[in-house]
Amino acid sequence: MMSATADQIIDTADRLFAAIAGGDVETVTALWSDDVTVWHTGDERDNDKTRALKVIRWYVGATTYRHYEVLDRQVFDGGFVQQHILHSTNLRGEKVELRVCLVVKFGEDGLITRIDEYLDPAELAPLLS
């Protein structure tokens, strides 16, 4: 099977971020392979799909508004790197901005197999209190 094309990678990336912004965890689930691994800054180990989806569900539940401001996206063979600001509103109505860098890799089937997420954990504080 052939690797995902640049257009397929960009389309999947757009669908992924639209799904998270819209709180559509089912679409996120469908875009990730069953054996996806996700690592976040501060994690001691990779998360499996079940654990990573818990984080997405938590984030959707902790926010009333979500929007990705893409600063840069570079496609490479088998994935992409993206820098963005994730704009959110927490349950108290406070605006939260997270500056994030992601490295996302795809499998032969076009599904996401790995995500490495880099951010300043201090920027999460308004979502945790």
C-alpha positions in Angstrom: 0.0 0.0 0.0 1.2 3.5 -0.8 1.9 6.2 1.8 -0.5 9.0 2.3 0.0 11.8 -0.2 0.6 15.4 0.9 -3.0 16.3 0.0 -4.3 13.4 2.0 -2.1 14.4 5.0 -3.4 18.0 4.8 -7.0 16.8 4.5 -6.7 14.5 7.5 -5.0 17.3 9.5 -7.8 19.7 8.7 -10.4 17.1 9.6 -8.6 16.3 12.9 -8.4 19.9 14.1 -12.0 20.7 12.9 -13.2 17.6 14.9 -11.4 18.6 18.1 -12.6 22.2 17.7 -16.2 20.9 17.2 -16.0 18.5 20.1 -16.4 15.5 17.7 -14.5 12.8 19.5 -15.9 10.1 17.2 -14.2 11.6 14.2 -10.9 11.9 16.1 -11.3 8.2 17.0 -11.8 7.3 13.3 -8.7 9.3 12.1 -6.4 7.5 14.6 -5.2 3.9 14.0 -6.1 1.4 16.7 -2.4 1.3 17.8 -1.8 5.0 17.8 0.6 6.3 20.4 0.4 9.8 21.7 3.0 11.6 23.9 2.5 15.0 25.6 5.1 17.2 27.2 5.5 15.9 30.8 4.3 12.3 30.0 6.7 9.6 31.3 5.5 7.2 28.6 3.4 7.1 25.5 -0.4 6.9 25.8 -2.4 4.3 23.9 -5.5 5.2 22.0 -7.9 4.7 25.0 -5.8 7.0 27.2 -5.2 9.6 24.5 -8.9 9.8 23.8 -9.6 10.4 27.5 -7.4 13.4 27.2 -9.4 14.7 24.2 -12.7 14.1 26.0 -11.4 15.9 29.1 -10.3 18.9 27.0 -13.6 19.1 25.1 -15.5 18.8 28.5 -13.3 21.5 30.1 -13.9 24.1 27.4 -16.9 25.8 25.8 -15.0 27.1 22.7 -12.0 25.8 20.8 -10.2 27.2 17.8 -6.9 26.4 16.1 -4.8 29.3 14.8 -2.3 27.5 12.5 1.0 29.3 12.5 2.9 26.9 10.4 2.4 23.4 8.9 5.1 21.5 7.1 4.3 18.2 5.4 7.0 15.5 5.3 6.9 12.0 3.8 4.5 10.2 6.1 3.3 13.0 8.3 3.4 16.7 9.2 4.7 19.1 11.8 2.4 21.9 12.9 2.8 24.9 15.2 -0.5 26.5 16.3 -2.2 28.5 19.0 -5.1 26.7 20.5 -7.6 29.3 21.6 -10.2 28.1 24.2 -12.7 29.3 26.7 -12.8 27.4 29.9 -16.0 26.7 31.9 -15.6 29.9 33.9 -15.6 31.9 30.7 -11.8 32.7 30.8 -9.9 32.7 27.5 -7.0 30.2 27.4 -4.3 30.2 24.8 -1.9 27.2 24.3 1.0 27.5 21.9 1.6 24.0 20.7 3.9 22.1 18.3 2.8 18.7 17.0 4.7 16.0 15.1 2.1 13.7 13.5 2.9 10.5 11.6 0.7 8.3 9.4 0.6 4.6 8.7 0.3 3.0 5.3 -3.5 3.0 5.7 -3.6 6.8 5.9 -4.6 6.8 9.6 -2.6 8.6 12.3 -0.2 6.3 14.1 1.8 8.7 16.3 1.5 12.2 17.8 4.1 14.0 19.8 2.7 17.2 21.4 5.0 19.9 22.8 3.6 22.7 24.9 4.2 24.7 28.1 2.3 22.8 30.8 1.9 26.1 32.7 -0.4 27.3 30.0 -2.8 24.5 30.9 -3.4 25.9 34.5 -6.6 27.7 33.7 -8.1 24.5 32.4 -7.1 22.5 35.5 -8.5 24.7 38.2 
